[in-house]
Amino acid sequence: MELRQLKYFTCLYEEGSVTKAAQRLNIVQPALSMQIAKLEEELGQPLFERTPKGMTPTEAGVQAYRLFMPILGELLEARQTLIDRSGKIGGRINAGLIASAANQALASTLAYFVEHHPDVEMQVSYGYSQDLIDRVLSGALDFAVINQSFQQEHLHRRDILDEELLVATGATTRLRLPTPIPLAALGKLKLVLPSRRHGLRMVIDQALAAQGLDLSPHLELDDLTVIESFLRRSDWISVLPATVLQRGLEDGALRAYPWPPRASPGAWSACTTVVAR
């Protein structure tokens, strides 16, 4: 069993398609298929069912994925450690971010990093929190910034940001409601929120569920910057992190209102997670 085979297997498992997996690995499809076939032969059982809709993992394939993910992470980390023992930081870093974390701080952080570590190659990609967690577990990412609502016992976790959620409107929109905004009143407003797949929406839903409430927004958008821009041009309402609203509030294009401090949780957090095994 080769390290290359483990990488190919986990990638194919996640993509569910030979074409997509080969593109992600930057290899030709026959090379990928050959290595998967060799791995299946060594293990003595098929890992995928080849169907017109793609590659569906067998029961053995699901079990293999769970077993290989932590091993692959450790092997990749060990290999990089042994490759460069000179004390000089080098190699490659693959990072994953939720889109809401890619604010102005990202550009300054990257500028600082590349200046102080010029021999390190870095690739940054975006995705939903759960997708990023899966890629960290598989070894495809070295770390990811995700929403705190996702818990993973197989990953080390460190909180890097804890910020308030605010009810936001355009500057010309006047809410005829007391402040802080009652949570029960949100459902009666023209509300735009991320979809339920979005980590921020999960945080919001958890806060409301703790109060016995549920929301069905009239409009769902997963790009928070698009929501912020939409609020500037409409009379719609949203619930967004303070950092997303900062520029609009400074420009006078947005208004923000707190919601009750007794709401739980009362803040949105993003966490950096890395494979820890």
N, C-alpha and C positions, 0 to 999 in steps of 0.2 A: 504494500500500500504506500503510495507516494503522496507527498504534500500537495503536489499539483492535482492529483485525483480528488483529494478532499476539497480543495478550492473549487474545482469544476463541479463537483457534486452539490455543494452548498449553493453555488450560484444557480445551477439548473433547478434546484429545489425551489429557490425563491422566485425565479423568473417564470417557471412553468412552461418554458419554451426554449427549444434548442437555439432558435434564431436569436432571441433576446439575450440568452445567456452567453452565446458566442460573441455578440456585439459588446456586452459588458466586459467580457474577459479579453476582448480584442484578439480573438483567435478565429480560425475558420471552423465551420460547423463539423466537418468530418473529424477534426482533431478532438473536439469535445465529445462527440459520440463514441469515438474509439476509446477514450480514457474512461468514460462511464461504463462501457461494455467490459473493459478490463477489471474495473472495480467490482462490477456485478459478478463476474466470473470468479474473482478471488473470494468474494463473500458467499458465493454459491446460491444466490437468489436474486431475482430482479428487484431493483430499487424504484423503477418507474414503469407505469403502464403507458404505452405509446398509443394515444388516441388522436382522432382528427382535430380535437380542440387543444392538443398540447400534451405535455408530459405530466401525468398524475402520479404522485408518489404512492407506492404500495405501503402496506403496514410496516414492512421491513425498512422502506425508505424513510418513513416518518421517524422510526426509532433510530435509524442511522443519523438522521439530521440532528436529533436531540443529543446524541452521543458525540458527534463529530464537532459541533459548534464550539464547545469550550476547548477541545483539543487543538483545533485549528488556531484559535486565538493564542494559545500558549506557544505553539510551534512558531507562528509568525513573529511573536515578540522575542522568543529565544533566538531565532535566526538573526534578527536585526541586532540584537545585543552582541552576538558573536562576530557579526560582520565588521563592526566598527568598535574596536576596543581602545582606540587612541585617545579617548576623552573628548574628541571633537564631535559635536552633535551633527549627525547626518541622517540620511535615509528619507523615508517618505511618510507623510501623515495623511490619512483619509478621515475627514471630519464630516459629520452630518448635522444639519441645523434645521429646526423648524423655521418657517419663513418669518415669523414674528421676531425671531432673534437676530435677523439680519438687518439691524438698524444701523445708525451712524457709528455705533461703537465697533461694529465688525470691521469697517474699513480702517479705523485707527489701530485696532488690535492686530490686523494682518500687516499693516505697515510696520508696526513695532517688531512683529515676529520675523518678517523676512529680512529686516535690517540687522537683527541680532543673530539670526540663524540662516545665513545665506546658502548653506549646503543642504538644507532640508527642503525637499519637494512637498508641496501641500496641494491637496485637492479637497474642495469644499462642495458639498451637494446638499440639496434641500429635500424635505419630505415630511410626512405626518409622523407624529411621535412613535406610534406603534411600528411603522415601517422602519424607522431609524433604529429602534430597539432590536428588531430582527436582524438588521444588517450589522449591528455591533456584536450581537451574539454569534453571528456566522463568521466574524472576522473581516467582513468587507469594509467596516469602518473601525477606526481606532477609538473614537469617542463620538458622542452625539449630545447636542443640547436639546432637551425635550421638555415637555410640560410636566409638572410635578405630579399630576394626577395619575401618571403611569408608574406602577411599582414593579420592580424586577428583582427577585432575590438573588439572581445569578450575576448581578452587576453591582459594582461599587457606585455609590451615589454621593454627589456633593452639590449642595444648593449654592447657586451663584447669584441669584436675583430673587427678591421678594418685593413685589410692587402691587399697589392698590388697583383694583378694578373700579372704573368710573362709568356712570351713565353719561353718554355723550350725545350732543346734538349740534347742528349748525348754529352759528352765532345769531341768526335771525329767528330761530325757533324758540318759542317761549312755552315752557312746560307749566301748565296750571296745576302743579302738584306740590305738596310740601317737600322740603328737603330735610334729612336725606330722603331719597326716593323710596317709597315703600315697595318692597319686592313684589307684592301682590298686584301693584299697579302696572308692572312692566308688560304683562300680557295684554293689556288694553291699549297699548301704544303701537304705532307703526314701527315695528321692530325689525332690524336687520342684524343677523348674527352669523357666525361661521356654522357650517354643517356639523352634525353630531359626530362625524369622523375626526373633526379638528380637536386637538388637545385643549385649546382654550374653551371651546364649547363644553367639553366635558367638565372643566373646572366650574364653569358657570352653572351647568345643570346640577352638579353636586351641591353647590351652594344653595340652589333653590330647592333641591330635594330635601335638604336638611330642614327646610321650613315647610315641607309638605306641598311644594309648588312645582309646576311643570310649565314650560314655555313652548309655544308653537309659533315661531316668528313667521311673518308674512314673506320675508325674503332671506335667503341664505347665500353668503359669499365667503369663501375660505381665505381670500387674500385680505389681510387686515388693512393694508395700505389702500386698497380699493374701497373698503368700507369707510375709512377715514375721509377719502376724497368724495365719496358719495354723500356723506353727512354734510360736507361743506356746501353741496349743491341742492340739498333737498330738506324736507321737514321730517325726515326719518330719525329714529333713535337707535342707539346701539350701546353695548357694554364692552369696553375696550381697556387694555392696560394703559397705565399712565404714560409710558414711554411712547406708545403709538400716537397718543394725543398731544404730546409735548409741543411739537412745532405748530400745530393748528391752534393750540391755546395761546402760544406766544404771538402768533400772527393775528389773533383776534378773530379767526375764522370759525372757531369751535367754542362751545360751552361744555362744562363738565359738572356733574353733580355726584356727590357721594351716595352710596346706598348704606343701609343701616349697619353700624359697626357690629351688631350682634349676629349678623349673617355669618354663616360658617360654610366654607372658609371665606375670609374677608379680603384675601389677596390672591394674586396669581403668582406662581413661582415657576422658574425654569431651572432645570437641573442638568448638570454635565454628568454623563454616565460613561463608564469604560468597562470592558470585559475584565473581570477580576480573578478568574480561576488561574 
